[in-house]
């Protein structure tokens, strides 16, 4: 047995105590956000990322131990288990090591070697491997001729097949060849049809060391192969491999030396090399998939945590050509007031009619922001809106481009139909676009995470792993911000720590039946929301203007008594929360001494003080607001050397795409993100960042704009 906690601690650079405590909390059914926020003393203040890493690595090693037990059982049932084999299995720290050990004993389908064994040729194979100095392999082979083994050549071939399979099944051989190929081989791609045009043309004659191939290239090549544009192989110099195999398996100056060499070469070419190539390409794909998921997850988190635009009347527009631009007016709370459609875009070009409608809406509802979806016909709609704003010259009126990815998915969902039963699908999209500006998080949680369009090759990675990772991101973001218990939708509540979809529906139903929830303790009356769920969720649910001012803070009810003691210690009351007088009293405290006096943990006390100083704080408000515009650019207006402000729309392995207000996003290549070396674009930028860029070049024909963030 391996020490799972110790190995995990060493891998992650953490103390064994922190890992052990965290695993215990996870095993007790506590959620990651709850542990990270409310059990800091127990974990040693580990953050969510570290806790999830512990969860993942411990899960891997527990699965490994289960597989070891299974392999030991299978070997025992076969009568093949020895003390040495059991020790080898127990020492293994990777699944591939366990599988390599088990490979020779794994029940096989009929193979050339198994057929040769059935024909009684194993002693002949042993003779060849004895490397006799004299005699004749052919004469020895004659002893094994039967009705099934007709010729000497058949006998020798059968014996060599047995040797080949034994060599291929040797764990030491597999391990060495795998490692050598990983270090010394190249990934080679060729066109299946050189005359055929495709987006994969750069890979029609391509070669790169296997260890250097970046993740996005691996997934692109895989897709090209799957779509039958590319032929892909792993190329390695065979001579060093055969030299090593011969050194370990062959003795020179024997009458059987050449035959065994032939068997060893066959083992490599027919059995080992294809299997190792599959394994290594699988490894590459797995790593590339993980990297793609990491990029998608970080982009998604940045998108979810974009700052809300509160207190504004918004006109949301879902652009289109033939079917027209659907629009929706929502008030400062997101309540729908009116919907409709205008046709300012081709082929109708009903500009005057559209201007009249939008002018009425702007005047009647006091519209302050027009939110335009960034999909089909977005730029034509933007030109129309910008022209109208210039014509109206209304102070404070602006427009903003909103990422509409996934809006159509939401619009066609059961949730949207339930929320807006009287609207058609396209009108629901316009409402969603307007609300995304007002509160991106509350609106985006209604959509399947992978549909929000900030990933790279998301269709090429394992769906289950992607869904799991993205769900964790949404859960993390929702709990980081906190949720208004009296206004949150069921989808938003379902991501709160400890709350599942059915409990979320029960909370909404309870709210509808009993009215406004006045304090967190009322949650215990919600069906299926028991003590454990209450413990996990209570601190993340906020109640504005409730009975207890602490309910508007992230302070957990389990710490209310400690909070009362703290307020009493500094001579303050609950009514003073968030006031300058309480700030003055709290900032003068010696936290460590106060924690000791109150019998509290320092991390918990720090969090309580922060919450008392800034009750109701939304962490998103510290981020830069969206870029509001009143005029529009076309790609023809963009010239090399221009300096522009833009919004990062997507971050990928090779750079970042930035919306600078024209039809196509510009690309800041990874080499242009900074004067310093950048290993990962996410170290420099995130989705939603407002950045200053310089235009390097413009290709109007291809619609490509190259940008730089270097000053």
C-alpha positions, 0 to 999 in steps of 0.5 A: 500500500502506498501512503496516499496522503503523503504522496499527494502532499509531496506532489502538491507541495503541501503539508501532510496535515493539511492534506489529511484534514482536507480529505477528512472534510471532503469525505464528510460531505463538505463542499469545496467552497464551504471548506475554503471559506469556513474551515480555514483553520482546519486546512491551513487556509488552502484555497479552492484550487488547492482543495480541488487538486487534493480531491482529484489526486486522492481520487486518482490514488484511491482508484489506483489502489482499487485496481491494484486490489483487483489485479492481485485478486485476478492473479491469485485466482489464476494461481499466478500470484507470487510474493514478488509480483504482489510487492511490485504491484503494491509499490506501483504509483501509476496505473500504467505500471500496474497494467504493465505488470499484469499484461503477461497474465491478462487473458488474451484473445487468440494470438499467434503466440497462443496458437503456437503454445497450443501446438506445443512449441514453447519448449522450442522457444526455450531452446532458442533462448538458451543460445546454444553454441553448437547444433542446428535450430532447424534440426531441433525444430524437426522434433516438433513437426506434427499434423498441425506443424507441417514444416520446420519453418512453421515450427521456428516461426511459432517459437519466434512468435512466442518469444516476440509476445514474451518480449512485448509483455515484459514490463521493463521493455514496455517502460523503457520503450515508452520513455525512449519514444516519449523523449526521442520521437516526432509527431508526423502528419501528412495530407491524405489528399494534398490537392484538397483545401482545408483549414489543416493545410499547415499540417499537410507536411509537418513534423515536430518533436513529440515532447514539444507539441503544444496542446492546441496543436495536438487537438487540431491534428486530432480533429484533422485526422478524425475529419480524414484530412490528415494521416498521423504517426509517431516517428522514432529511429528504430536502431537505438531501440533494437540495440537496447532490446538486443542487448537485453535479450540476445546473446551473440555467437549462438546458432539461434542468435539471428532467429532471436534477433528477428523475433525481438525486432518483430516484437517491437515492430508488430506488438510494442511500437503500435501499442506505445504509439497509441498510448503516447498519443493518448497521453498527448490528447489527455494532457491537451484536453486538460489544458483546453479544459483549464483554458475554458474554465479560466475564461468561463470564470472571468466571464461569470465574474464580469462586473454587473451594470446596475441601476440602468434601463436597458434595451437588449437587441438580438441582431439578425438579417432576414428575421429582423432584430428582436428587442426587449426593454428591461428595467433596473431589476431585470423585469421585462417591460416590452418586446418587439422586432425591427428591420434595420439590416439587410434585406429589409433595410427599414431604417426609418421605421427602426429609428422611430421605434427605438427613439420611442423606447429611449424616450418612453422608458429612459433607456440608458444603455443599448445592449447588442448581441455579438452574433450574426448581423451584430456589426450592421445593427451596431452601425444603425444604433451608433448612427441613431445615438449620434442623431439623438445627441442624448446625454448618457445614452451609449451602447455596448456589445454583449457576448451572446454565446449560448443565448439561443440555447437558453431561449429554447430551454424549458427554463426560458419557456417557463420564465417567458411562456408568452414570448417566442424563442428569439424574443427571449434571446433579447431579454437574455442579452439585456440581463447579461449586461445587468448581471452576467452571473445570474443570467449565464448560470441558466445556460449549459456552461460549455455553450458560453463560447469562451473555450478552445476545442471544447468539442474535442475534449471528454464531455464528462470531464469538461462538464465536471470542471465547468460546473465546478467553475460556476459553483466557485463563481456563484459562491464567491459572489454570494446569492440574494436569497429573495431574488435568485432564480432556481438555476442560480440557487442550484449552484450554491454550496450544498444545494441541488436542483430540487432543493433550489426549486423548493426554496423558490416555492417556499418563497412564493408561498410565504413571501419575503424570507426575513432571516437565514434560519427560515431556510430550515423550514424548506422541504429537504433542506436539512442541517447539513445542507443548511451548514453548507449553504447558509453563509453564501445566501444573503438577505438584504434588509432582513431581521439580522444585519449579519444576514447580508454578510458572508459571515456564517450563522455558526459565527454569529455568537463570535461576531456578537462577542467581537462587537461587544469587545469594541463597544459597538452594535449591529446597527453600526455595521459598515459605518466609519465609526465601526471601521475606526474601532475594528482597524485598531484591533490587534487581530492575533491577540483578539482572536486569542481572547475570544477563543477564535481562529485568526483566519475566521476573525479576519473574515468576520472583520472584513465582512463587518467593514464592507457588508453586502460587498460584491467582489465583481464591483472592483473589476473594470466596467464594460466599454460603453460606446457611442460611435462605430468603426469598420475594418477599413478604418483600422490602420497600422500603428493605431492605439485602441481600447478593447475587451478581451473576448477569448483567451487561447493557448496562442494568444487573446482575441480582443473586440476593438469595435469592428466585425472581427476580433483582433488577435494579440499573439502570445509573443505580443502580450508582453515584453517579458516571456509569456508561458501562458496567455492567461498569466497576462489577460482574462476574458472581460479585461479592458486592454489598450492595444496597438494595431500591427497589421490589417488584412481586409480580404481575410478580415484579420487584425493583428494586435500588440499589447506591447507599449 
